[in-house]
Amino acid sequence: MSRGGSSRNGGVLLLCAIAAVVAFGILVDFAVRHPYWTAFLAVLVVAVVVAGGCFLARQRACQRADQAQRDRLIAVTDAMSGPEFEQWFARILVASGFRHVQVCGGSGDRGADITAIAPDGRRVVVQCKRQSINNRVGSAAIQRFAGTCREIHGGEICMLVTNSFFTAGDGVQLAMQLNITLVDRRALEIWAWTGKPTTGSAAG
């Protein structure tokens, strides 16, 4: 920055400081001369601030309620992107009593789109598969998740979630053997609607 620019900025700051001091002096003088009006204005300002805070709180509560109502409908997932589906299921987890829910999906996530702590204290690792209804999740995806959910991410509850269905095959059998929860569209719809975690289902 040039020396001239620094001087101009310094002048502006000085003028602002002087204006603030003058304004403060005027306010103090007004308060001394008109104590009742000062008290009335102070109460009025506090009332406006409190009313504004209550209004904003009600607005946020209504927005959260509307979002929760929309989240209960499985059909909303059909128009979502993958990241939107992850955020949606994260909200379902929070509504179901899961704690420390974190969305970590993206490049390099190594199969963990969401991590959380279950109501019973166990670590949860979730992989989300947002698909079209007719595009089922195959055995390869299940096998890849089985190879990372516990060894890499330390999951005690490993959950593969889709808004579609799973294909019957070796992957489903492997999931059953390794105690990996498969949550398909039907199970996910019930979970979203009731707010109660599901044990999931295998092939649809």
PyMOL commands that set and color helices and strands:
alter all, ss='L'
color gray80, all
select helices_A, chain A and resi 3-33+35-71+74-79+82-95+139-148+170-177+185-194
alter helices_A, ss='H'
color red, helices_A
select strands_A, chain A and resi 99-103+114-117+123-129+157-162+180-183
alter strands_A, ss='S'
color yellow, strands_A
deselect
rebuild
show_as cartoon
